[in-house]
Amino acid sequence: MIALAAVLVALAALSAAGWASRRATTRPPDRETERRLRDAVVCFDELRGSVLPAKFYGKTLTLVRCTTILRDHTKAVRDVAAADAASSATSGWSYLSGLSQQARELNGDAKTPAVMPVAYSGHVGYWQFVRHEADMFIVRAAVLETLTTGRWDRSAERLTGLRTIAYDEASAYEYTLKEIGGVWKVIEVHGWLEYTRGVGVHPGSA
């Protein structure tokens, strides 16, 4: 009888531990933690957009200036990301390639590109808590971006023709975030679905 009672107690303890573990895994973050998680995802996503730093408006992008842009971008990314997410966001010359692509898209075939991307801002269009693992949260989110463009007036040395372009579509990703040094940072990012304002998430077009 004593042995049976011991087994029953052990089974009850295991069941309680398993229930507690499942509850911890499925329990969403509190309101303040979720706000910080959302901010981290938005900041990370904003840094995906290539913009020309203000100190280089109207200047030729020499190798030294390109190196400075990449260095400053890498520092900004590492403020909000770590591990694989930081490495993938700062690999190679992709940020500078993004600047070139933006210039082509904004200026078409113009021989002297005048319109340039100067700022990206974003807000969460879709948010889904997935699970909580140890000291990490996994969420799925889509950040809708707004791009600000402008022209540099060389004679007046100021931006003119500021224009905003708000996007209604975005890729939805699965983000893993971990608190590092008191700051929630994105450590992994995986593609998931597409998101359209007013429609929701969907597989996207083939």
Backbone as CSV, one residue per row, in Angstrom:
resi,resn,N_x,N_y,N_z,CA_x,CA_y,CA_z,C_x,C_y,C_z
1,MET,0.821,-1.207,0.000,0.000,0.000,0.000,0.859,1.263,0.000
2,ILE,1.933,1.213,0.820,2.818,2.379,0.896,3.450,2.637,-0.469
3,ALA,3.883,1.543,-1.133,4.515,1.675,-2.448,3.530,2.252,-3.455
4,LEU,2.273,1.768,-3.409,1.255,2.262,-4.333,0.989,3.746,-4.104
5,ALA,0.934,4.131,-2.823,0.695,5.543,-2.493,1.832,6.413,-3.017
6,ALA,3.057,5.908,-2.909,4.220,6.657,-3.386,4.161,6.850,-4.892
7,VAL,3.734,5.770,-5.591,3.618,5.858,-7.054,2.559,6.881,-7.439
8,LEU,1.419,6.846,-6.730,0.335,7.782,-7.030,0.767,9.217,-6.781
9,VAL,1.509,9.429,-5.699,2.019,10.783,-5.395,2.968,11.254,-6.489
10,ALA,3.838,10.339,-6.941,4.795,10.690,-7.997,4.078,11.034,-9.291
11,LEU,3.054,10.218,-9.628,2.293,10.486,-10.846,1.572,11.823,-10.759
12,ALA,1.018,12.115,-9.601,0.323,13.387,-9.413,1.288,14.555,-9.566
13,ALA,2.496,14.387,-9.028,3.502,15.445,-9.125,3.908,15.675,-10.575
14,LEU,4.089,14.563,-11.306,4.453,14.690,-12.726,3.346,15.358,-13.519
15,SER,2.091,14.978,-13.210,0.952,15.570,-13.910,0.870,17.061,-13.627
16,ALA,1.073,17.453,-12.377,1.015,18.868,-12.005,2.131,19.647,-12.680
17,ALA,3.316,19.019,-12.720,4.452,19.690,-13.361,4.194,19.875,-14.849
18,GLY,3.614,18.829,-15.480,3.312,18.927,-16.903,2.264,19.988,-17.180
19,TRP,1.245,20.063,-16.311,0.200,21.075,-16.479,0.772,22.465,-16.319
20,ALA,1.639,22.628,-15.306,2.257,23.936,-15.073,3.133,24.337,-16.248
21,SER,3.837,23.333,-16.797,4.712,23.618,-17.939,3.903,24.049,-19.157
22,ARG,2.791,23.329,-19.430,1.941,23.682,-20.561,1.320,25.054,-20.369
23,ARG,0.940,25.344,-19.122,0.345,26.647,-18.844,1.362,27.761,-19.079
24,ALA,2.609,27.524,-18.647,3.654,28.530,-18.845,3.934,28.733,-20.326
25,THR,3.865,27.636,-21.086,4.160,27.716,-22.517,3.080,28.482,-23.271
26,THR,1.839,28.333,-22.861,0.730,28.951,-23.585,0.290,30.278,-22.980
27,ARG,0.865,30.654,-21.842,0.457,31.904,-21.204,1.051,33.090,-21.956
28,PRO,0.238,33.998,-22.468,0.765,35.143,-23.213,1.473,36.125,-22.292
29,PRO,2.259,37.028,-22.851,2.970,38.005,-22.014,1.987,39.000,-21.399
30,ASP,2.397,39.616,-20.299,1.556,40.661,-19.724,1.569,41.880,-20.649
31,ARG,0.730,42.846,-20.362,0.538,43.981,-21.268,1.826,44.770,-21.518
32,GLU,2.590,45.028,-20.468,3.823,45.804,-20.624,4.864,45.029,-21.430
33,THR,4.978,43.727,-21.157,5.934,42.913,-21.916,5.529,42.848,-23.382
34,GLU,4.239,42.708,-23.643,3.794,42.667,-25.042,4.111,43.984,-25.749
35,ARG,3.931,45.088,-25.058,4.258,46.392,-25.661,5.727,46.441,-26.054
36,ARG,6.588,45.946,-25.175,8.027,45.944,-25.464,8.370,44.981,-26.599
37,LEU,7.675,43.849,-26.649,7.892,42.900,-27.745,7.476,43.521,-29.078
38,ARG,6.335,44.182,-29.084,5.867,44.836,-30.306,6.855,45.914,-30.763
39,ASP,7.333,46.704,-29.818,8.296,47.764,-30.153,9.560,47.178,-30.771
40,ALA,10.026,46.057,-30.209,11.244,45.426,-30.722,11.043,44.925,-32.146
41,VAL,9.890,44.313,-32.411,9.601,43.804,-33.753,9.504,44.955,-34.749
42,VAL,8.818,46.031,-34.372,8.670,47.179,-35.270,10.027,47.817,-35.554
43,CYS,10.832,48.016,-34.516,12.164,48.619,-34.706,13.029,47.754,-35.619
44,PHE,12.971,46.447,-35.418,13.747,45.538,-36.260,13.279,45.629,-37.706
45,ASP,11.960,45.656,-37.897,11.426,45.699,-39.253,11.769,47.023,-39.937
46,GLU,11.712,48.119,-39.203,12.040,49.422,-39.783,13.468,49.453,-40.316
47,LEU,14.361,48.723,-39.653,15.759,48.705,-40.072,15.990,47.848,-41.313
48,ARG,14.966,47.103,-41.732,15.081,46.354,-42.987,15.039,47.306,-44.181
49,GLY,14.360,48.431,-43.999,14.240,49.397,-45.084,15.501,50.238,-45.206
50,SER,16.031,50.327,-46.418,17.264,51.089,-46.631,16.940,52.568,-46.838
51,VAL,17.528,53.412,-46.007,17.365,54.860,-46.152,18.741,55.522,-46.114
52,LEU,18.836,56.665,-46.764,20.098,57.392,-46.794,20.211,58.263,-45.549
53,PRO,21.289,58.122,-44.774,21.469,58.964,-43.586,21.533,60.441,-43.951
54,ALA,20.989,61.291,-43.100,20.905,62.723,-43.384,22.267,63.353,-43.666
55,LYS,23.314,62.858,-43.000,24.628,63.481,-43.186,25.211,63.237,-44.570
56,PHE,24.570,62.350,-45.356,25.071,62.075,-46.705,24.153,62.594,-47.802
57,TYR,23.152,63.403,-47.439,22.286,63.989,-48.462,23.121,64.833,-49.426
58,GLY,22.906,64.614,-50.704,23.585,65.414,-51.713,25.037,65.081,-51.916
59,LYS,25.509,64.000,-51.296,26.924,63.635,-51.404,27.092,62.322,-52.171
60,THR,28.225,62.218,-52.858,28.537,60.982,-53.565,28.885,59.894,-52.552
61,LEU,28.339,58.696,-52.769,28.606,57.611,-51.829,29.936,56.937,-52.178
62,THR,30.990,57.446,-51.568,32.320,56.863,-51.742,32.414,55.588,-50.922
63,LEU,33.498,54.854,-51.105,33.697,53.624,-50.343,33.721,53.911,-48.851
64,VAL,34.378,54.995,-48.456,34.453,55.342,-47.033,33.056,55.632,-46.489
65,ARG,32.248,56.374,-47.243,30.895,56.700,-46.784,30.003,55.464,-46.747
66,CYS,30.168,54.593,-47.725,29.400,53.334,-47.717,29.753,52.495,-46.506
67,THR,31.028,52.448,-46.176,31.474,51.695,-44.999,30.878,52.283,-43.728
68,THR,30.808,53.605,-43.663,30.218,54.271,-42.500,28.731,53.942,-42.382
69,ILE,28.026,53.944,-43.516,26.598,53.611,-43.509,26.384,52.198,-42.975
70,LEU,27.189,51.262,-43.461,27.049,49.875,-43.016,27.385,49.723,-41.540
71,ARG,28.411,50.425,-41.078,28.794,50.358,-39.660,27.681,50.883,-38.767
72,ASP,27.126,52.040,-39.127,26.053,52.630,-38.316,24.794,51.764,-38.350
73,HIS,24.509,51.177,-39.514,23.338,50.305,-39.616,23.516,49.054,-38.761
74,THR,24.704,48.484,-38.788,24.982,47.296,-37.978,24.799,47.589,-36.502
75,LYS,25.272,48.748,-36.045,25.108,49.132,-34.639,23.629,49.279,-34.289
76,ALA,22.859,49.905,-35.169,21.431,50.085,-34.911,20.713,48.747,-34.840
77,VAL,21.074,47.816,-35.722,20.450,46.488,-35.719,20.766,45.758,-34.423
78,ARG,22.002,45.839,-33.974,22.391,45.099,-32.768,21.791,45.700,-31.492
79,ASP,21.217,46.891,-31.600,20.479,47.448,-30.461,19.136,46.750,-30.278
80,VAL,18.608,46.135,-31.353,17.277,45.522,-31.271,17.278,44.048,-31.663
81,ALA,18.445,43.511,-32.049,18.504,42.113,-32.484,19.812,41.476,-32.048
82,ALA,19.821,40.163,-32.061,21.028,39.410,-31.692,20.995,38.082,-32.432
83,ALA,22.083,37.330,-32.271,22.173,35.978,-32.838,21.895,35.976,-34.343
84,ASP,21.139,34.971,-34.818,20.913,34.798,-36.260,20.207,35.996,-36.881
85,ALA,19.263,36.584,-36.149,18.504,37.712,-36.704,19.419,38.891,-36.999
86,ALA,20.343,39.182,-36.089,21.271,40.292,-36.303,22.227,39.991,-37.445
87,SER,22.702,38.757,-37.510,23.652,38.381,-38.561,23.021,38.484,-39.946
88,SER,21.792,37.974,-40.080,21.141,37.997,-41.392,20.788,39.416,-41.820
89,ALA,20.471,40.285,-40.856,20.070,41.652,-41.191,21.252,42.537,-41.559
90,THR,22.455,42.093,-41.235,23.634,42.925,-41.504,24.627,42.237,-42.431
91,SER,24.201,41.159,-43.086,25.141,40.397,-43.913,25.430,41.111,-45.232
92,GLY,26.668,41.074,-45.632,27.069,41.594,-46.936,26.749,43.060,-47.137
93,TRP,26.428,43.381,-48.389,26.156,44.756,-48.773,24.677,44.952,-49.069
94,SER,23.837,44.133,-48.456,22.411,44.155,-48.785,21.767,45.507,-48.491
95,TYR,22.219,46.183,-47.446,21.620,47.483,-47.111,21.895,48.503,-48.213
96,LEU,23.130,48.500,-48.730,23.473,49.417,-49.812,22.767,49.017,-51.110
97,SER,22.630,47.707,-51.316,21.880,47.241,-52.492,20.440,47.718,-52.421
98,GLY,19.894,47.735,-51.205,18.538,48.229,-51.013,18.413,49.692,-51.383
99,LEU,19.439,50.486,-51.065,19.433,51.897,-51.443,19.387,52.059,-52.963
100,SER,20.184,51.269,-53.653,20.209,51.330,-55.114,18.870,50.919,-55.706
101,GLN,18.280,49.866,-55.141,16.993,49.400,-55.638,15.913,50.461,-55.421
102,GLN,15.949,51.089,-54.238,14.969,52.136,-53.960,15.112,53.288,-54.945
103,ALA,16.361,53.665,-55.255,16.588,54.758,-56.202,15.999,54.427,-57.568
104,ARG,16.164,53.169,-58.000,15.619,52.754,-59.304,14.100,52.782,-59.293
105,GLU,13.507,52.295,-58.194,12.053,52.242,-58.121,11.430,53.632,-58.036
106,LEU,12.129,54.553,-57.359,11.573,55.886,-57.167,11.825,56.819,-58.340
107,ASN,12.877,56.534,-59.112,13.262,57.457,-60.173,13.158,56.888,-61.576
108,GLY,12.829,55.619,-61.702,12.703,55.020,-63.020,14.013,55.065,-63.781
109,ASP,13.963,55.561,-65.019,15.148,55.579,-65.875,15.903,56.912,-65.818
110,ALA,15.575,57.760,-64.863,16.252,59.050,-64.774,17.751,58.856,-64.592
111,LYS,18.537,59.589,-65.390,19.989,59.425,-65.325,20.568,60.008,-64.039
112,THR,19.901,61.014,-63.472,20.354,61.603,-62.218,19.251,61.438,-61.180
113,PRO,19.283,60.347,-60.407,18.221,60.114,-59.422,18.102,61.281,-58.455
114,ALA,16.896,61.760,-58.274,16.679,62.902,-57.385,15.893,62.532,-56.134
115,VAL,14.923,61.642,-56.296,14.099,61.239,-55.161,14.832,60.146,-54.388
116,MET,14.860,60.278,-53.079,15.576,59.288,-52.266,14.749,58.918,-51.047
117,PRO,14.936,57.693,-50.546,14.245,57.274,-49.321,14.930,57.900,-48.106
118,VAL,14.155,58.569,-47.264,14.768,59.238,-46.113,14.306,58.686,-44.763
119,ALA,13.187,57.948,-44.740,12.740,57.397,-43.458,11.737,56.270,-43.669
120,TYR,11.807,55.290,-42.784,10.808,54.226,-42.718,10.186,54.261,-41.326
121,SER,8.888,54.131,-41.259,8.217,53.938,-39.973,7.238,52.787,-40.148
122,GLY,6.875,52.168,-39.060,5.990,51.012,-39.173,5.064,50.883,-37.986
123,HIS,3.999,50.139,-38.176,3.115,49.796,-37.065,2.619,48.370,-37.283
124,VAL,2.266,47.724,-36.207,1.847,46.319,-36.274,0.474,46.215,-36.918
125,GLY,0.397,45.485,-38.017,-0.889,45.243,-38.674,-1.497,43.921,-38.239
126,TYR,-0.624,42.980,-37.890,-1.079,41.650,-37.449,-0.172,41.190,-36.325
127,TRP,-0.774,40.579,-35.306,0.002,40.108,-34.158,-0.632,38.846,-33.605
128,GLN,0.168,37.821,-33.410,-0.326,36.562,-32.835,0.727,35.994,-31.891
129,PHE,0.332,35.787,-30.642,1.210,35.102,-29.698,1.204,33.612,-30.019
130,VAL,2.384,33.008,-30.098,2.496,31.586,-30.427,2.778,30.759,-29.179
131,ARG,3.890,31.035,-28.523,4.201,30.291,-27.304,5.329,30.998,-26.529
132,HIS,5.508,30.518,-25.304,6.530,31.026,-24.400,7.470,29.879,-24.067
133,GLU,8.740,30.040,-24.400,9.725,28.996,-24.118,10.828,29.552,-23.218
134,ALA,10.864,29.072,-21.990,11.890,29.509,-21.034,11.901,31.030,-20.962
135,ASP,12.995,31.653,-21.417,13.106,33.114,-21.357,12.863,33.755,-22.717
136,MET,12.118,33.055,-23.574,11.859,33.578,-24.918,10.364,33.565,-25.226
137,PHE,9.963,34.481,-26.115,8.602,34.506,-26.643,8.663,34.310,-28.152
138,ILE,7.730,33.547,-28.673,7.610,33.370,-30.119,6.278,33.988,-30.532
139,VAL,6.329,34.894,-31.500,5.131,35.569,-31.981,5.143,35.582,-33.505
140,ARG,3.989,35.805,-34.086,3.875,36.025,-35.534,3.345,37.434,-35.737
141,ALA,3.977,38.164,-36.635,3.596,39.560,-36.809,3.850,40.032,-38.225
142,ALA,3.061,41.015,-38.625,3.274,41.717,-39.895,3.311,43.204,-39.575
143,VAL,4.339,43.879,-40.061,4.497,45.309,-39.813,4.224,46.072,-41.105
144,LEU,3.204,46.919,-41.070,2.879,47.755,-42.219,3.770,48.991,-42.201
145,GLU,4.436,49.240,-43.318,5.428,50.303,-43.360,4.909,51.552,-44.061
146,THR,5.505,52.668,-43.677,5.303,53.938,-44.375,6.679,54.465,-44.749
147,LEU,6.876,54.695,-46.027,8.146,55.209,-46.536,8.017,56.705,-46.792
148,THR,8.994,57.468,-46.296,9.051,58.904,-46.575,10.171,59.156,-47.569
149,THR,9.848,59.851,-48.647,10.848,60.177,-49.661,10.976,61.697,-49.777
150,GLY,12.056,62.123,-50.382,12.261,63.558,-50.565,13.344,63.823,-51.594
151,ARG,13.502,65.094,-51.934,14.553,65.540,-52.852,15.476,66.483,-52.105
152,TRP,16.754,66.402,-52.423,17.726,67.286,-51.779,17.972,68.503,-52.652
153,ASP,17.650,69.662,-52.081,17.874,70.929,-52.775,19.295,71.379,-52.456
154,ARG,20.184,71.244,-53.425,21.593,71.552,-53.190,21.815,73.031,-52.861
155,SER,21.128,73.888,-53.572,21.346,75.320,-53.350,20.867,75.761,-51.968
156,ALA,19.720,75.229,-51.548,19.187,75.602,-50.237,19.678,74.669,-49.133
157,GLU,20.289,73.557,-49.544,20.785,72.544,-48.603,19.691,72.076,-47.637
158,ARG,18.605,71.671,-48.229,17.505,71.145,-47.408,16.666,70.186,-48.237
159,LEU,15.889,69.361,-47.521,14.999,68.420,-48.183,13.752,69.143,-48.679
160,THR,13.308,68.774,-49.860,12.072,69.329,-50.394,11.217,68.189,-50.940
161,GLY,9.978,68.509,-51.256,9.091,67.520,-51.872,8.885,66.271,-51.047
162,LEU,8.804,66.420,-49.724,8.593,65.251,-48.872,7.252,64.584,-49.189
163,ARG,7.284,63.276,-49.283,6.101,62.499,-49.642,6.100,61.197,-48.869
164,THR,4.938,60.767,-48.433,4.841,59.495,-47.710,4.092,58.479,-48.549
165,ILE,4.544,57.249,-48.465,3.913,56.134,-49.168,3.575,55.076,-48.126
166,ALA,2.297,54.890,-47.861,1.859,53.898,-46.872,1.514,52.596,-47.590
167,TYR,2.081,51.520,-47.123,1.868,50.217,-47.749,0.766,49.447,-47.022
168,ASP,-0.076,48.790,-47.810,-1.180,48.002,-47.252,-0.855,46.510,-47.178
169,GLU,0.317,46.137,-47.666,0.718,44.730,-47.664,2.079,44.569,-46.995
170,ALA,2.275,43.429,-46.384,3.550,43.146,-45.737,3.702,41.639,-45.575
171,SER,4.930,41.202,-45.484,5.184,39.802,-45.161,5.003,39.602,-43.666
172,ALA,4.393,38.498,-43.302,4.249,38.142,-41.894,5.337,37.130,-41.545
173,TYR,6.006,37.371,-40.434,7.107,36.513,-40.014,6.836,35.929,-38.632
174,GLU,7.542,34.849,-38.350,7.549,34.308,-36.996,8.833,34.773,-36.325
175,TYR,8.679,35.509,-35.243,9.817,36.100,-34.537,10.033,35.395,-33.198
176,THR,11.289,35.140,-32.896,11.657,34.680,-31.561,12.387,35.817,-30.881
177,LEU,11.920,36.198,-29.693,12.524,37.308,-28.962,13.014,36.852,-27.600
178,LYS,14.134,37.410,-27.188,14.740,37.066,-25.903,15.186,38.341,-25.210
179,GLU,14.998,38.383,-23.897,15.426,39.556,-23.142,16.918,39.443,-22.852
180,ILE,17.680,40.412,-23.354,19.137,40.414,-23.197,19.547,41.755,-22.603
181,GLY,20.116,41.706,-21.418,20.532,42.940,-20.768,19.383,43.884,-20.503
182,GLY,18.210,43.327,-20.201,17.047,44.152,-19.907,16.320,44.656,-21.136
183,VAL,16.765,44.233,-22.332,16.152,44.687,-23.584,15.650,43.477,-24.373
184,TRP,14.400,43.524,-24.817,13.884,42.450,-25.657,14.442,42.598,-27.059
185,LYS,15.082,41.535,-27.563,15.704,41.572,-28.874,15.220,40.406,-29.735
186,VAL,15.127,40.657,-31.022,14.782,39.609,-31.983,16.017,38.737,-32.199
187,ILE,15.872,37.423,-32.032,17.026,36.543,-32.223,16.849,35.582,-33.393
188,GLU,15.603,35.343,-33.806,15.343,34.497,-34.981,14.138,35.047,-35.740
189,VAL,14.195,34.928,-37.061,13.086,35.368,-37.909,12.872,34.310,-38.993
190,HIS,11.636,33.869,-39.148,11.310,32.891,-40.185,10.087,33.370,-40.963
191,GLY,10.142,33.228,-42.285,9.009,33.603,-43.111,7.790,32.757,-42.773
192,TRP,6.621,33.359,-42.864,5.386,32.635,-42.551,4.366,32.819,-43.673
193,LEU,3.585,33.888,-43.636,2.572,34.142,-44.645,2.677,35.590,-45.124
194,GLU,1.708,36.018,-45.920,1.605,37.414,-46.322,0.424,38.049,-45.595
195,TYR,0.452,39.362,-45.485,-0.630,40.068,-44.799,-1.079,41.244,-45.652
196,THR,-2.409,41.440,-45.741,-2.986,42.578,-46.445,-3.982,43.258,-45.525
197,ARG,-3.854,44.581,-45.423,-4.795,45.330,-44.591,-6.230,45.082,-45.063
198,GLY,-7.125,44.784,-44.133,-8.519,44.545,-44.468,-8.823,43.126,-44.902
199,VAL,-7.784,42.345,-45.156,-7.952,40.946,-45.575,-7.440,39.991,-44.518
200,GLY,-6.271,40.299,-43.975,-5.662,39.431,-42.973,-4.494,38.663,-43.572
201,VAL,-4.098,37.580,-42.905,-2.971,36.784,-43.405,-3.478,35.812,-44.461
202,HIS,-2.598,35.527,-45.427,-2.950,34.625,-46.522,-1.675,34.106,-47.143
203,PRO,-1.754,33.046,-47.947,-0.541,32.451,-48.533,0.179,33.350,-49.514
204,GLY,-0.493,34.366,-50.056,0.125,35.212,-51.066,-0.046,34.631,-52.454
205,SER,0.410,35.379,-53.422,0.291,34.912,-54.814,1.456,34.024,-55.167
206,ALA,1.229,33.072,-56.031,2.264,32.121,-56.429,3.294,32.807,-57.299
